[in-house]
Amino acid sequence: MVRKNLGRNATPSMLIVDSQSVKNVDCAEKKGDDAGKKVSGIKRHIAVDTQGFPHAIEITTANVTDRKGAFERCKLSGVEKVLVDGGYTGAPFAKEVKHKLQATVEVVKRSELHTFKVLPKRWIVERSFAWLDKCRRLWKNCERNLNSSLQFVMLAFLAIILKKL
């Protein structure tokens, strides 16, 4: 697992956390199978603020669950609330977030199955993944090492942030 905390002077009071499964090409050394999404590759775990800018990024193999990969080695402070989707439910995850970040977890679930509805605040992290998908190099994991994948994700977010200035 590779992760990077993107340090900033202002710590957000709320983080929105999600993961994205990405297919690997043949040359990748490490890969796992995400059975739920039927993807063999890696997972990108990101924690973004309310503007959609990243504060923590972790890259794992796809077989790592969302709950395990979210804050495995994260060292953020000053966060009051963590907003997550239904993949992060459970008391052990909430206790881990409380222990590591001193924050509460709010799980946003869909009210009806198989219907599309924009979930409050959850669209922000999905928009951040859409920003990454616009970077042609990131449409698949073309890197041999997880650390290289992390560096390209960071480079893509850096370019996005510079464009927004």
SULPE-V872721 format. One record per residue. N is the residue number from 1. RES is the residue in three letters. PSI is psi in whole degrees, 0 to 359 (* if undefined). Layout:
BEGIN
n: [N:N]
res: [RES:RES]
psi: [PSI:PSI]
END
This chain:
BEGIN
n: [1:2:3:4:5:6:7:8:9:10:11:12:13:14:15:16:17:18:19:20:21:22:23:24:25:26:27:28:29:30:31:32:33:34:35:36:37:38:39:40:41:42:43:44:45:46:47:48:49:50:51:52:53:54:55:56:57:58:59:60:61:62:63:64:65:66:67:68:69:70:71:72:73:74:75:76:77:78:79:80:81:82:83:84:85:86:87:88:89:90:91:92:93:94:95:96:97:98:99:100:101:102:103:104:105:106:107:108:109:110:111:112:113:114:115:116:117:118:119:120:121:122:123:124:125:126:127:128:129:130:131:132:133:134:135:136:137:138:139:140:141:142:143:144:145:146:147:148:149:150:151:152:153:154:155:156:157:158:159:160:161:162:163:164:165]
res: [MET:VAL:ARG:LYS:ASN:LEU:GLY:ARG:ASN:ALA:THR:PRO:SER:MET:LEU:ILE:VAL:ASP:SER:GLN:SER:VAL:LYS:ASN:VAL:ASP:CYS:ALA:GLU:LYS:LYS:GLY:ASP:ASP:ALA:GLY:LYS:LYS:VAL:SER:GLY:ILE:LYS:ARG:HIS:ILE:ALA:VAL:ASP:THR:GLN:GLY:PHE:PRO:HIS:ALA:ILE:GLU:ILE:THR:THR:ALA:ASN:VAL:THR:ASP:ARG:LYS:GLY:ALA:PHE:GLU:ARG:CYS:LYS:LEU:SER:GLY:VAL:GLU:LYS:VAL:LEU:VAL:ASP:GLY:GLY:TYR:THR:GLY:ALA:PRO:PHE:ALA:LYS:GLU:VAL:LYS:HIS:LYS:LEU:GLN:ALA:THR:VAL:GLU:VAL:VAL:LYS:ARG:SER:GLU:LEU:HIS:THR:PHE:LYS:VAL:LEU:PRO:LYS:ARG:TRP:ILE:VAL:GLU:ARG:SER:PHE:ALA:TRP:LEU:ASP:LYS:CYS:ARG:ARG:LEU:TRP:LYS:ASN:CYS:GLU:ARG:ASN:LEU:ASN:SER:SER:LEU:GLN:PHE:VAL:MET:LEU:ALA:PHE:LEU:ALA:ILE:ILE:LEU:LYS:LYS:LEU]
psi: [139:137:161:130:125:95:140:158:319:119:132:150:340:134:146:124:138:171:158:126:135:135:149:156:175:333:353:137:313:132:156:171:122:100:326:323:0:49:133:112:231:169:136:117:125:149:118:159:188:349:348:6:140:144:340:138:133:140:125:172:158:342:353:130:161:316:321:323:346:304:42:310:31:140:53:153:160:5:132:324:141:122:125:169:188:343:351:17:157:144:323:321:317:321:321:317:318:320:314:323:352:44:159:155:131:118:124:116:155:144:327:140:150:28:147:130:132:121:138:131:342:335:339:314:326:324:323:320:325:323:317:322:339:342:115:328:339:6:331:163:102:4:150:320:153:326:322:321:317:316:322:325:317:319:320:316:325:316:320:314:320:324:328:346:*]
END
